[in-house]
Amino acid sequence: MTKRRAILSGSVFEERIGYARAVVDGDWVHVSGTTGFDYSTMTISDDVVEQAEQCLRNIGAALAEAGCGFADVVRVRYLLPDRADFEPCWPALRRTFGEVRPAATMMMCGLADPRMKIEIEVYARRGGGSCV
């Protein structure tokens, strides 16, 4: 039987909405759409690149708690309200995923809070890259 485990980041949104930052289900790690909030202070930058970098830090923390890392990511989705904000994020995204080359999709959509300029979700497979 596969064991399922929820990973919480401490974000107030997880409690208010009723979800987990990530769910480990066997070898699979599903990381929820993650925004650029610094969960320790519940602050968010006005700059989309800084938000993207914070998204990646938040995702990295969830992956580490799940026992893996960015090398194990097989799918990434980028959600942005403004397509013009995507290209400025490319260098940060390439630093993280350039060697990994996960399947990727960028979608334009509204986000839950008007301060949010990017949301990133990933799927990883433990043991697929850097996990033991």
N, CA, C and O atoms as a printed pandas DataFrame, in Angstrom:
     atom_number atom_name residue_name chain_id  residue_number  x_coord  y_coord  z_coord
0              1         N          MET        A               1    0.850   -1.188    0.000
1              2        CA          MET        A               1    0.000    0.000    0.000
2              3         C          MET        A               1    0.893    1.248    0.000
3              4         O          MET        A               1    1.828    1.341    0.795
4              5         N          THR        A               2    0.608    2.187   -0.875
5              6        CA          THR        A               2    1.374    3.414   -0.974
6              7         C          THR        A               2    1.019    4.347    0.168
7              8         O          THR        A               2   -0.152    4.567    0.478
8              9         N          LYS        A               3    2.062    4.891    0.789
9             10        CA          LYS        A               3    1.837    5.821    1.888
10            11         C          LYS        A               3    1.791    7.246    1.338
11            12         O          LYS        A               3    2.639    7.655    0.544
12            13         N          ARG        A               4    0.803    7.970    1.771
13            14        CA          ARG        A               4    0.622    9.356    1.352
14            15         C          ARG        A               4    0.946   10.265    2.528
15            16         O          ARG        A               4    0.529   10.007    3.657
16            17         N          ARG        A               5    1.713   11.358    2.246
17            18        CA          ARG        A               5    2.100   12.268    3.311
18            19         C          ARG        A               5    1.972   13.709    2.820
19            20         O          ARG        A               5    2.413   14.044    1.720
20            21         N          ALA        A               6    1.369   14.544    3.641
21            22        CA          ALA        A               6    1.231   15.961    3.312
22            23         C          ALA        A               6    2.401   16.738    3.899
23            24         O          ALA        A               6    2.858   16.456    5.006
24            25         N          ILE        A               7    2.878   17.719    3.142
25            26        CA          ILE        A               7    3.933   18.624    3.582
26            27         C          ILE        A               7    3.329   20.012    3.672
27            28         O          ILE        A               7    2.779   20.521    2.696
28            29         N          LEU        A               8    3.430   20.623    4.842
29            30        CA          LEU        A               8    2.895   21.968    5.061
30            31         C          LEU        A               8    4.039   22.963    5.177
31            32         O          LEU        A               8    5.084   22.652    5.749
32            33         N          SER        A               9    3.842   24.151    4.637
33            34        CA          SER        A               9    4.889   25.172    4.677
34            35         C          SER        A               9    4.675   26.185    5.792
35            36         O          SER        A               9    5.586   26.943    6.126
36            37         N          GLY        A              10    3.487   26.205    6.365
37            38        CA          GLY        A              10    3.176   27.221    7.359
38            39         C          GLY        A              10    2.445   28.412    6.760
39            40         O          GLY        A              10    2.120   29.359    7.476
40            41         N          SER        A              11    2.182   28.379    5.458
41            42        CA          SER        A              11    1.435   29.451    4.811
42            43         C          SER        A              11    0.020   29.511    5.384
43            44         O          SER        A              11   -0.618   28.479    5.588
44            45         N          VAL        A              12   -0.459   30.718    5.639
45            46        CA          VAL        A              12   -1.828   30.857    6.142
46            47         C          VAL        A              12   -2.848   30.364    5.120
47            48         O          VAL        A              12   -3.952   29.959    5.485
48            49         N          PHE        A              13   -2.479   30.400    3.848
49            50        CA          PHE        A              13   -3.400   29.961    2.803
50            51         C          PHE        A              13   -3.720   28.475    2.923
51            52         O          PHE        A              13   -4.847   28.059    2.656
52            53         N          GLU        A              14   -2.736   27.673    3.324
53            54        CA          GLU        A              14   -2.966   26.233    3.448
54            55         C          GLU        A              14   -4.083   25.945    4.446
55            56         O          GLU        A              14   -4.944   25.099    4.200
56            57         N          GLU        A              15   -4.063   26.645    5.559
57            58        CA          GLU        A              15   -5.089   26.441    6.583
58            59         C          GLU        A              15   -6.432   27.022    6.140
59            60         O          GLU        A              15   -7.476   26.389    6.302
60            61         N          ARG        A              16   -6.396   28.223    5.585
61            62        CA          ARG        A              16   -7.645   28.889    5.188
62            63         C          ARG        A              16   -8.369   28.164    4.066
63            64         O          ARG        A              16   -9.597   28.081    4.063
64            65         N          ILE        A              17   -7.606   27.636    3.108
65            66        CA          ILE        A              17   -8.212   27.014    1.937
66            67         C          ILE        A              17   -8.361   25.511    2.117
67            68         O          ILE        A              17   -9.302   24.913    1.597
68            69         N          GLY        A              18   -7.437   24.896    2.851
69            70        CA          GLY        A              18   -7.513   23.456    3.102
70            71         C          GLY        A              18   -6.710   22.624    2.118
71            72         O          GLY        A              18   -7.250   21.708    1.498
72            73         N          TYR        A              19   -5.434   22.927    1.968
73            74        CA          TYR        A              19   -4.576   22.143    1.080
74            75         C          TYR        A              19   -3.187   22.041    1.690
75            76         O          TYR        A              19   -2.902   22.661    2.715
76            77         N          ALA        A              20   -2.328   21.258    1.057
77            78        CA          ALA        A              20   -0.943   21.096    1.495
78            79         C          ALA        A              20   -0.010   21.703    0.452
79            80         O          ALA        A              20   -0.326   21.714   -0.737
80            81         N          ARG        A              21    1.124   22.202    0.892
81            82        CA          ARG        A              21    2.136   22.722   -0.042
82            83         C          ARG        A              21    2.543   21.619   -1.010
83            84         O          ARG        A              21    2.728   21.860   -2.203
84            85         N          ALA        A              22    2.679   20.404   -0.479
85            86        CA          ALA        A              22    3.035   19.274   -1.336
86            87         C          ALA        A              22    2.438   18.002   -0.759
87            88         O          ALA        A              22    2.143   17.914    0.433
88            89         N          VAL        A              23    2.270   17.028   -1.628
89            90        CA          VAL        A              23    1.813   15.705   -1.209
90            91         C          VAL        A              23    2.785   14.688   -1.785
91            92         O          VAL        A              23    3.054   14.671   -2.987
92            93         N          VAL        A              24    3.306   13.840   -0.902
93            94        CA          VAL        A              24    4.155   12.730   -1.315
94            95         C          VAL        A              24    3.256   11.506   -1.401
95            96         O          VAL        A              24    2.595   11.137   -0.430
96            97         N          ASP        A              25    3.240   10.888   -2.566
97            98        CA          ASP        A              25    2.423    9.692   -2.786
98            99         C          ASP        A              25    3.328    8.652   -3.440
99           100         O          ASP        A              25    3.522    8.666   -4.656
100          101         N          GLY        A              26    3.878    7.755   -2.633
101          102        CA          GLY        A              26    4.857    6.808   -3.146
102          103         C          GLY        A              26    6.098    7.561   -3.587
103          104         O          GLY        A              26    6.671    8.332   -2.816
104          105         N          ASP        A              27    6.518    7.338   -4.836
105          106        CA          ASP        A              27    7.695    8.029   -5.369
106          107         C          ASP        A              27    7.359    9.403   -5.937
107          108         O          ASP        A              27    8.261   10.160   -6.296
108          109         N          TRP        A              28    6.071    9.734   -6.022
109          110        CA          TRP        A              28    5.663   10.994   -6.634
110          111         C          TRP        A              28    5.511   12.094   -5.591
111          112         O          TRP        A              28    5.018   11.872   -4.485
112          113         N          VAL        A              29    5.953   13.289   -5.981
113          114        CA          VAL        A              29    5.803   14.471   -5.138
114          115         C          VAL        A              29    5.065   15.517   -5.968
115          116         O          VAL        A              29    5.547   15.951   -7.014
116          117         N          HIS        A              30    3.894   15.912   -5.488
117          118        CA          HIS        A              30    3.054   16.899   -6.168
118          119         C          HIS        A              30    3.137   18.189   -5.359
119          120         O          HIS        A              30    2.644   18.250   -4.233
120          121         N          VAL        A              31    3.754   19.212   -5.926
121          122        CA          VAL        A              31    3.874   20.493   -5.232
122          123         C          VAL        A              31    2.792   21.426   -5.758
123          124         O          VAL        A              31    2.699   21.683   -6.958
124          125         N          SER        A              32    1.982   21.923   -4.840
125          126        CA          SER        A              32    0.891   22.836   -5.194
126          127         C          SER        A              32    1.423   24.078   -5.888
127          128         O          SER        A              32    2.605   24.408   -5.791
128          129         N          GLY        A              33    0.529   24.757   -6.588
129          130        CA          GLY        A              33    0.874   26.055   -7.131
130          131         C          GLY        A              33    1.434   26.914   -6.006
131          132         O          GLY        A              33    0.799   27.092   -4.966
132          133         N          THR        A              34    2.624   27.438   -6.227
133          134        CA          THR        A              34    3.376   28.133   -5.187
134          135         C          THR        A              34    3.674   29.546   -5.658
135          136         O          THR        A              34    4.190   29.750   -6.757
136          137         N          THR        A              35    3.349   30.507   -4.831
137          138        CA          THR        A              35    3.550   31.911   -5.202
138          139         C          THR        A              35    4.796   32.471   -4.528
139          140         O          THR        A              35    5.516   31.766   -3.819
140          141         N          GLY        A              36    5.027   33.746   -4.767
141          142        CA          GLY        A              36    6.228   34.409   -4.288
142          143         C          GLY        A              36    6.147   34.959   -2.885
143          144         O          GLY        A              36    6.949   35.817   -2.517
144          145         N          PHE        A              37    5.203   34.493   -2.089
145          146        CA          PHE        A              37    5.154   34.934   -0.695
146          147         C          PHE        A              37    6.305   34.328    0.088
147          148         O          PHE        A              37    6.628   33.151   -0.067
148          149         N          ASP        A              38    6.913   35.139    0.922
149          150        CA          ASP        A              38    7.857   34.633    1.927
150          151         C          ASP        A              38    6.974   34.229    3.095
151          152         O          ASP        A              38    6.433   35.088    3.792
152          153         N          TYR        A              39    6.826   32.931    3.313
153          154        CA          TYR        A              39    5.867   32.440    4.295
154          155         C          TYR        A              39    6.250   32.780    5.731
155          156         O          TYR        A              39    5.388   32.788    6.609
156          157         N          SER        A              40    7.514   33.057    5.983
157          158        CA          SER        A              40    7.920   33.399    7.352
158          159         C          SER        A              40    7.419   34.789    7.741
159          160         O          SER        A              40    7.186   35.054    8.920
160          161         N          THR        A              41    7.251   35.673    6.762
161          162        CA          THR        A              41    6.801   37.037    7.039
162          163         C          THR        A              41    5.465   37.357    6.380
163          164         O          THR        A              41    4.862   38.395    6.654
164          165         N          MET        A              42    5.006   36.454    5.503
165          166        CA          MET        A              42    3.790   36.655    4.698
166          167         C          MET        A              42    3.844   37.980    3.929
167          168         O          MET        A              42    2.868   38.724    3.847
168          169         N          THR        A              43    5.038   38.239    3.366
169          170        CA          THR        A              43    5.230   39.403    2.506
170          171         C          THR        A              43    5.525   38.911    1.092
171          172         O          THR        A              43    5.941   37.772    0.883
172          173         N          ILE        A              44    5.296   39.802    0.127
173          174        CA          ILE        A              44    5.550   39.462   -1.271
174          175         C          ILE        A              44    6.114   40.700   -1.962
175          176         O          ILE        A              44    5.635   41.814   -1.750
176          177         N          SER        A              45    7.129   40.495   -2.784
177          178        CA          SER        A              45    7.753   41.578   -3.532
178          179         C          SER        A              45    6.818   42.064   -4.637
179          180         O          SER        A              45    5.935   41.330   -5.081
180          181         N          ASP        A              46    7.018   43.290   -5.071
181          182        CA          ASP        A              46    6.291   43.813   -6.225
182          183         C          ASP        A              46    6.936   43.382   -7.540
183          184         O          ASP        A              46    6.323   43.510   -8.600
184          185         N          ASP        A              47    8.169   42.871   -7.481
185          186        CA          ASP        A              47    8.952   42.523   -8.667
186          187         C          ASP        A              47    8.705   41.070   -9.068
187          188         O          ASP        A              47    8.844   40.175   -8.234
188          189         N          VAL        A              48    8.346   40.820  -10.311
189          190        CA          VAL        A              48    8.016   39.467  -10.758
190          191         C          VAL        A              48    9.213   38.525  -10.670
191          192         O          VAL        A              48    9.040   37.351  -10.342
192          193         N          VAL        A              49   10.420   39.007  -10.953
193          194        CA          VAL        A              49   11.601   38.143  -10.883
194          195         C          VAL        A              49   11.868   37.743   -9.438
195          196         O          VAL        A              49   12.175   36.584   -9.162
196          197         N          GLU        A              50   11.755   38.688   -8.521
197          198        CA          GLU        A              50   11.923   38.358   -7.105
198          199         C          GLU        A              50   10.847   37.375   -6.651
199          200         O          GLU        A              50   11.117   36.481   -5.850
200          201         N          GLN        A              51    9.626   37.543   -7.165
201          202        CA          GLN        A              51    8.562   36.587   -6.841
202          203         C          GLN        A              51    8.909   35.195   -7.372
203          204         O          GLN        A              51    8.726   34.201   -6.670
204          205         N          ALA        A              52    9.404   35.121   -8.600
205          206        CA          ALA        A              52    9.766   33.824   -9.178
206          207         C          ALA        A              52   10.863   33.163   -8.344
207          208         O          ALA        A              52   10.801   31.963   -8.077
208          209         N          GLU        A              53   11.852   33.931   -7.937
209          210        CA          GLU        A              53   12.937   33.378   -7.123
210          211         C          GLU        A              53   12.418   32.885   -5.775
211          212         O          GLU        A              53   12.876   31.857   -5.276
212          213         N          GLN        A              54   11.468   33.607   -5.182
213          214        CA          GLN        A              54   10.880   33.163   -3.913
214          215         C          GLN        A              54   10.015   31.918   -4.128
215          216         O          GLN        A              54   10.011   31.017   -3.290
216          217         N          CYS        A              55    9.280   31.864   -5.252
217          218        CA          CYS        A              55    8.528   30.647   -5.584
218          219         C          CYS        A              55    9.474   29.451   -5.577
219          220         O          CYS        A              55    9.171   28.414   -4.988
220          221         N          LEU        A              56   10.604   29.600   -6.227
221          222        CA          LEU        A              56   11.563   28.501   -6.335
222          223         C          LEU        A              56   12.148   28.128   -4.972
223          224         O          LEU        A              56   12.361   26.948   -4.694
224          225         N          ARG        A              57   12.406   29.115   -4.130
225          226        CA          ARG        A              57   12.876   28.799   -2.762
226          227         C          ARG        A              57   11.807   28.019   -2.005
227          228         O          ARG        A              57   12.114   27.043   -1.322
228          229         N          ASN        A              58   10.552   28.449   -2.127
229          230        CA          ASN        A              58    9.452   27.755   -1.448
230          231         C          ASN        A              58    9.298   26.324   -1.971
231          232         O          ASN        A              58    9.107   25.390   -1.191
232          233         N          ILE        A              59    9.382   26.161   -3.269
233          234        CA          ILE        A              59    9.275   24.832   -3.877
234          235         C          ILE        A              59   10.464   23.971   -3.463
235          236         O          ILE        A              59   10.301   22.798   -3.130
236          237         N          GLY        A              60   11.659   24.558   -3.485
237          238        CA          GLY        A              60   12.853   23.819   -3.081
238          239         C          GLY        A              60   12.749   23.289   -1.668
239          240         O          GLY        A              60   13.171   22.168   -1.386
240          241         N          ALA        A              61   12.184   24.097   -0.770
241          242        CA          ALA        A              61   12.008   23.662    0.624
242          243         C          ALA        A              61   11.037   22.488    0.704
243          244         O          ALA        A              61   11.274   21.540    1.453
244          245         N          ALA        A              62    9.945   22.543   -0.063
245          246        CA          ALA        A              62    8.967   21.445   -0.055
246          247         C          ALA        A              62    9.589   20.175   -0.636
247          248         O          ALA        A              62    9.392   19.085   -0.099
248          249         N          LEU        A              63   10.336   20.315   -1.726
249          250        CA          LEU        A              63   10.979   19.144   -2.322
250          251         C          LEU        A              63   11.985   18.524   -1.351
251          252         O          LEU        A              63   12.055   17.302   -1.218
252          253         N          ALA        A              64   12.758   19.369   -0.676
253          254        CA          ALA        A              64   13.741   18.855    0.285
254          255         C          ALA        A              64   13.049   18.089    1.409
255          256         O          ALA        A              64   13.512   17.025    1.819
256          257         N          GLU        A              65   11.951   18.629    1.898
257          258        CA          GLU        A              65   11.214   17.941    2.959
258          259         C          GLU        A              65   10.657   16.609    2.456
259          260         O          GLU        A              65   10.486   15.670    3.233
260          261         N          ALA        A              66   10.377   16.531    1.161
261          262        CA          ALA        A              66    9.877   15.294    0.565
262          263         C          ALA        A              66   11.006   14.300    0.281
263          264         O          ALA        A              66   10.756   13.144   -0.058
264          265         N          GLY        A              67   12.244   14.764    0.424
265          266        CA          GLY        A              67   13.377   13.873    0.199
266          267         C          GLY        A              67   13.895   13.881   -1.220
267          268         O          GLY        A              67   14.456   12.889   -1.684
268          269         N          CYS        A              68   13.710   15.002   -1.925
269          270        CA          CYS        A              68   14.234   15.104   -3.283
270          271         C          CYS        A              68   14.573   16.554   -3.588
271          272         O          CYS        A              68   14.614   17.391   -2.686
272          273         N          GLY        A              69   14.813   16.846   -4.845
273          274        CA          GLY        A              69   15.199   18.197   -5.232
274          275         C          GLY        A              69   14.770   18.521   -6.646
275          276         O          GLY        A              69   14.023   17.767   -7.269
276          277         N          PHE        A              70   15.243   19.641   -7.145
277          278        CA          PHE        A              70   14.845   20.092   -8.475
278          279         C          PHE        A              70   15.272   19.117   -9.576
279          280         O          PHE        A              70   14.633   19.063  -10.627
280          281         N          ALA        A              71   16.329   18.355   -9.357
281          282        CA          ALA        A              71   16.770   17.378  -10.362
282          283         C          ALA        A              71   15.732   16.289  -10.595
283          284         O          ALA        A              71   15.789   15.581  -11.601
284          285         N          ASP        A              72   14.784   16.150   -9.670
285          286        CA          ASP        A              72   13.748   15.124   -9.767
286          287         C          ASP        A              72   12.457   15.633  -10.408
287          288         O          ASP        A              72   11.517   14.860  -10.593
288          289         N          VAL        A              73   12.399   16.911  -10.744
289          290        CA          VAL        A              73   11.180   17.502  -11.312
290          291         C          VAL        A              73   10.998   17.004  -12.742
291          292         O          VAL        A              73   11.909   17.082  -13.565
292          293         N          VAL        A              74    9.791   16.489  -13.019
293          294        CA          VAL        A              74    9.470   15.995  -14.365
294          295         C          VAL        A              74    8.470   16.896  -15.093
295          296         O          VAL        A              74    8.343   16.812  -16.315
296          297         N          ARG        A              75    7.762   17.755  -14.357
297          298        CA          ARG        A              75    6.747   18.624  -14.945
298          299         C          ARG        A              75    6.696   19.926  -14.164
299          300         O          ARG        A              75    6.708   19.917  -12.933
300          301         N          VAL        A              76    6.639   21.043  -14.874
301          302        CA          VAL        A              76    6.485   22.347  -14.237
302          303         C          VAL        A              76    5.423   23.134  -14.993
303          304         O          VAL        A              76    5.348   23.088  -16.221
304          305         N          ARG        A              77    4.599   23.860  -14.231
305          306        CA          ARG        A              77    3.606   24.760  -14.829
306          307         C          ARG        A              77    3.823   26.149  -14.264
307          308         O          ARG        A              77    3.963   26.339  -13.056
308          309         N          TYR        A              78    3.846   27.115  -15.170
309          310        CA          TYR        A              78    3.985   28.523  -14.804
310          311         C          TYR        A              78    2.648   29.197  -15.065
311          312         O          TYR        A              78    2.109   29.101  -16.168
312          313         N          LEU        A              79    2.115   29.867  -14.079
313          314        CA          LEU        A              79    0.837   30.562  -14.192
314          315         C          LEU        A              79    1.089   32.048  -13.964
315          316         O          LEU        A              79    1.620   32.432  -12.922
316          317         N          LEU        A              80    0.717   32.877  -14.919
317          318        CA          LEU        A              80    0.948   34.316  -14.818
318          319         C          LEU        A              80   -0.257   35.081  -15.348
319          320         O          LEU        A              80   -0.832   34.697  -16.366
320          321         N          PRO        A              81   -0.645   36.154  -14.676
321          322        CA          PRO        A              81   -1.723   36.993  -15.201
322          323         C          PRO        A              81   -1.299   37.799  -16.427
323          324         O          PRO        A              81   -2.137   38.128  -17.266
324          325         N          ASP        A              82   -0.001   38.124  -16.542
325          326        CA          ASP        A              82    0.497   38.978  -17.621
326          327         C          ASP        A              82    1.633   38.262  -18.351
327          328         O          ASP        A              82    2.695   38.033  -17.772
328          329         N          ARG        A              83    1.414   37.908  -19.618
329          330        CA          ARG        A              83    2.432   37.172  -20.371
330          331         C          ARG        A              83    3.746   37.939  -20.471
331          332         O          ARG        A              83    4.803   37.321  -20.596
332          333         N          ALA        A              84    3.708   39.268  -20.418
333          334        CA          ALA        A              84    4.928   40.068  -20.510
334          335         C          ALA        A              84    5.841   39.842  -19.303
335          336         O          ALA        A              84    7.037   40.123  -19.375
336          337         N          ASP        A              85    5.297   39.346  -18.211
337          338        CA          ASP        A              85    6.109   39.080  -17.016
338          339         C          ASP        A              85    6.889   37.773  -17.105
339          340         O          ASP        A              85    7.775   37.534  -16.284
340          341         N          PHE        A              86    6.581   36.922  -18.082
341          342        CA          PHE        A              86    7.219   35.610  -18.130
342          343         C          PHE        A              86    8.689   35.696  -18.556
343          344         O          PHE        A              86    9.561   35.129  -17.897
344          345         N          GLU        A              87    8.957   36.393  -19.636
345          346        CA          GLU        A              87   10.333   36.425  -20.150
346          347         C          GLU        A              87   11.346   36.974  -19.148
347          348         O          GLU        A              87   12.452   36.439  -19.084
348          349         N          PRO        A              88   11.042   38.003  -18.364
349          350        CA          PRO        A              88   12.024   38.455  -17.373
350          351         C          PRO        A              88   12.403   37.372  -16.353
351          352         O          PRO        A              88   13.468   37.445  -15.739
352          353         N          CYS        A              89   11.543   36.376  -16.175
353          354        CA          CYS        A              89   11.795   35.283  -15.225
354          355         C          CYS        A              89   12.673   34.181  -15.815
355          356         O          CYS        A              89   13.198   33.354  -15.069
356          357         N          TRP        A              90   12.842   34.151  -17.119
357          358        CA          TRP        A              90   13.546   33.052  -17.771
358          359         C          TRP        A              90   14.927   32.766  -17.176
359          360         O          TRP        A              90   15.242   31.597  -16.955
360          361         N          PRO        A              91   15.780   33.783  -16.902
361          362        CA          PRO        A              91   17.100   33.451  -16.345
362          363         C          PRO        A              91   17.009   32.689  -15.014
363          364         O          PRO        A              91   17.763   31.740  -14.803
364          365         N          ALA        A              92   16.111   33.083  -14.127
365          366        CA          ALA        A              92   15.954   32.379  -12.843
366          367         C          ALA        A              92   15.439   30.965  -13.070
367          368         O          ALA        A              92   15.884   30.027  -12.407
368          369         N          LEU        A              93   14.515   30.808  -13.992
369          370        CA          LEU        A              93   13.953   29.490  -14.277
370          371         C          LEU        A              93   15.000   28.593  -14.925
371          372         O          LEU        A              93   15.078   27.402  -14.624
372          373         N          ARG        A              94   15.799   29.167  -15.812
373          374        CA          ARG        A              94   16.849   28.384  -16.472
374          375         C          ARG        A              94   17.901   27.933  -15.468
375          376         O          ARG        A              94   18.392   26.808  -15.559
376          377         N          ARG        A              95   18.258   28.792  -14.508
377          378        CA          ARG        A              95   19.232   28.395  -13.476
378          379         C          ARG        A              95   18.733   27.164  -12.712
379          380         O          ARG        A              95   19.523   26.303  -12.324
380          381         N          THR        A              96   17.444   27.093  -12.505
381          382        CA          THR        A              96   16.866   25.988  -11.737
382          383         C          THR        A              96   16.601   24.763  -12.595
383          384         O          THR        A              96   16.886   23.643  -12.171
384          385         N          PHE        A              97   16.067   24.950  -13.779
385          386        CA          PHE        A              97   15.590   23.827  -14.585
386          387         C          PHE        A              97   16.385   23.569  -15.861
387          388         O          PHE        A              97   16.098   22.604  -16.570
388          389         N          GLY        A              98   17.369   24.398  -16.171
389          390        CA          GLY        A              98   18.094   24.295  -17.444
390          391         C          GLY        A              98   18.741   22.950  -17.692
391          392         O          GLY        A              98   18.747   22.471  -18.826
392          393         N          GLU        A              99   19.284   22.332  -16.664
393          394        CA          GLU        A              99   19.907   21.020  -16.821
394          395         C          GLU        A              99   18.889   19.895  -16.667
395          396         O          GLU        A              99   19.091   18.797  -17.186
396          397         N          VAL        A             100   17.798   20.165  -15.958
397          398        CA          VAL        A             100   16.782   19.154  -15.662
398          399         C          VAL        A             100   15.869   18.919  -16.861
399          400         O          VAL        A             100   15.513   17.783  -17.172
400          401         N          ARG        A             101   15.498   19.997  -17.523
401          402        CA          ARG        A             101   14.626   19.962  -18.697
402          403         C          ARG        A             101   13.300   19.247  -18.467
403          404         O          ARG        A             101   12.977   18.313  -19.200
404          405         N          PRO        A             102   12.516   19.666  -17.454
405          406        CA          PRO        A             102   11.203   19.040  -17.264
406          407         C          PRO        A             102   10.240   19.476  -18.369
407          408         O          PRO        A             102   10.459   20.489  -19.033
408          409         N          ALA        A             103    9.186   18.706  -18.554
409          410        CA          ALA        A             103    8.100   19.150  -19.416
410          411         C          ALA        A             103    7.531   20.419  -18.779
411          412         O          ALA        A             103    7.426   20.497  -17.555
412          413         N          ALA        A             104    7.164   21.406  -19.586
413          414        CA          ALA        A             104    6.745   22.691  -19.031
414          415         C          ALA        A             104    5.606   23.308  -19.821
415          416         O          ALA        A             104    5.478   23.112  -21.030
416          417         N          THR        A             105    4.777   24.065  -19.098
417          418        CA          THR        A             105    3.677   24.805  -19.699
418          419         C          THR        A             105    3.583   26.156  -19.022
419          420         O          THR        A             105    3.730   26.252  -17.804
420          421         N          MET        A             106    3.338   27.197  -19.796
421          422        CA          MET        A             106    3.044   28.526  -19.249
422          423         C          MET        A             106    1.608   28.844  -19.606
423          424         O          MET        A             106    1.198   28.700  -20.758
424          425         N          MET        A             107    0.846   29.274  -18.616
425          426        CA          MET        A             107   -0.554   29.628  -18.844
426          427         C          MET        A             107   -0.818   31.027  -18.304
427          428         O          MET        A             107   -0.297   31.405  -17.254
428          429         N          MET        A             108   -1.617   31.781  -19.016
429          430        CA          MET        A             108   -2.086   33.070  -18.528
430          431         C          MET        A             108   -3.404   32.856  -17.811
431          432         O          MET        A             108   -4.322   32.232  -18.342
432          433         N          CYS        A             109   -3.487   33.383  -16.593
433          434        CA          CYS        A             109   -4.725   33.259  -15.832
434          435         C          CYS        A             109   -4.688   34.237  -14.665
435          436         O          CYS        A             109   -3.624   34.729  -14.289
436          437         N          GLY        A             110   -5.831   34.508  -14.107
437          438        CA          GLY        A             110   -5.889   35.321  -12.908
438          439         C          GLY        A             110   -5.392   34.510  -11.719
439          440         O          GLY        A             110   -5.587   33.295  -11.667
440          441         N          LEU        A             111   -4.760   35.171  -10.777
441          442        CA          LEU        A             111   -4.303   34.514   -9.556
442          443         C          LEU        A             111   -5.132   35.013   -8.381
443          444         O          LEU        A             111   -5.843   36.010   -8.502
444          445         N          ALA        A             112   -5.045   34.331   -7.252
445          446        CA          ALA        A             112   -5.933   34.573   -6.113
446          447         C          ALA        A             112   -5.790   35.953   -5.479
447          448         O          ALA        A             112   -6.732   36.451   -4.863
448          449         N          ASP        A             113   -4.629   36.569   -5.623
449          450        CA          ASP        A             113   -4.361   37.855   -4.985
450          451         C          ASP        A             113   -3.735   38.757   -6.048
451          452         O          ASP        A             113   -2.819   38.315   -6.741
452          453         N          PRO        A             114   -4.181   39.977   -6.202
453          454        CA          PRO        A             114   -3.645   40.843   -7.262
454          455         C          PRO        A             114   -2.155   41.150   -7.108
455          456         O          PRO        A             114   -1.524   41.585   -8.071
456          457         N          ARG        A             115   -1.579   40.937   -5.929
457          458        CA          ARG        A             115   -0.139   41.151   -5.743
458          459         C          ARG        A             115    0.678   40.024   -6.361
459          460         O          ARG        A             115    1.867   40.199   -6.629
460          461         N          MET        A             116    0.058   38.872   -6.591
461          462        CA          MET        A             116    0.757   37.709   -7.151
462          463         C          MET        A             116    0.949   37.900   -8.654
463          464         O          MET        A             116   -0.002   38.158   -9.392
464          465         N          LYS        A             117    2.212   37.766   -9.093
465          466        CA          LYS        A             117    2.517   37.934  -10.509
466          467         C          LYS        A             117    2.929   36.635  -11.180
467          468         O          LYS        A             117    2.973   36.554  -12.407
468          469         N          ILE        A             118    3.233   35.611  -10.376
469          470        CA          ILE        A             118    3.594   34.308  -10.917
470          471         C          ILE        A             118    3.273   33.243   -9.875
471          472         O          ILE        A             118    3.396   33.468   -8.671
472          473         N          GLU        A             119    2.862   32.087  -10.364
473          474        CA          GLU        A             119    2.637   30.921   -9.519
474          475         C          GLU        A             119    3.259   29.745  -10.266
475          476         O          GLU        A             119    3.107   29.622  -11.482
476          477         N          ILE        A             120    3.960   28.886   -9.533
477          478        CA          ILE        A             120    4.648   27.750  -10.147
478          479         C          ILE        A             120    4.234   26.477   -9.421
479          480         O          ILE        A             120    4.203   26.438   -8.191
480          481         N          GLU        A             121    3.916   25.436  -10.189
481          482        CA          GLU        A             121    3.660   24.125   -9.590
482          483         C          GLU        A             121    4.556   23.107  -10.268
483          484         O          GLU        A             121    4.866   23.223  -11.454
484          485         N          VAL        A             122    4.971   22.103   -9.497
485          486        CA          VAL        A             122    5.841   21.069  -10.061
486          487         C          VAL        A             122    5.397   19.685   -9.614
487          488         O          VAL        A             122    4.744   19.513   -8.585
488          489         N          TYR        A             123    5.775   18.710  -10.424
489          490        CA          TYR        A             123    5.633   17.296  -10.094
490          491         C          TYR        A             123    7.034   16.707  -10.163
491          492         O          TYR        A             123    7.773   16.944  -11.119
492          493         N          ALA        A             124    7.386   15.946   -9.157
493          494        CA          ALA        A             124    8.701   15.314   -9.124
494          495         C          ALA        A             124    8.529   13.828   -8.847
495          496         O          ALA        A             124    7.535   13.398   -8.262
496          497         N          ARG        A             125    9.496   13.072   -9.271
497          498        CA          ARG        A             125    9.510   11.638   -9.011
498          499         C          ARG        A             125   10.760   11.328   -8.205
499          500         O          ARG        A             125   11.882   11.438   -8.697
500          501         N          ARG        A             126   10.544   10.941   -6.969
501          502        CA          ARG        A             126   11.682   10.636   -6.102
502          503         C          ARG        A             126   12.460    9.464   -6.683
503          504         O          ARG        A             126   11.896    8.457   -7.109
504          505         N          GLY        A             127   13.774    9.635   -6.684
505          506        CA          GLY        A             127   14.625    8.614   -7.266
506          507         C          GLY        A             127   14.870    8.857   -8.746
507          508         O          GLY        A             127   15.661    8.149   -9.370
508          509         N          GLY        A             128   14.204    9.843   -9.307
509          510        CA          GLY        A             128   14.360   10.133  -10.730
510          511         C          GLY        A             128   15.608   10.929  -11.056
511          512         O          GLY        A             128   16.069   10.924  -12.197
512          513         N          GLY        A             129   16.159   11.611  -10.065
513          514        CA          GLY        A             129   17.345   12.444  -10.303
514          515         C          GLY        A             129   18.264   12.400   -9.110
515          516         O          GLY        A             129   19.200   11.602   -9.063
516          517         N          SER        A             130   17.995   13.268   -8.135
517          518        CA          SER        A             130   18.908   13.410   -7.008
518          519         C          SER        A             130   18.485   12.661   -5.756
519          520         O          SER        A             130   19.259   12.600   -4.801
520          521         N          CYS        A             131   17.298   12.095   -5.723
521          522        CA          CYS        A             131   16.818   11.440   -4.503
522          523         C          CYS        A             131   17.469   10.078   -4.287
523          524         O          CYS        A             131   17.933    9.416   -5.216
524          525         N          VAL        A             132   17.478    9.707   -3.050
525          526        CA          VAL        A             132   17.982    8.378   -2.700
526          527         C          VAL        A             132   16.807    7.447   -2.473
527          528         O          VAL        A             132   17.002    6.271   -2.167
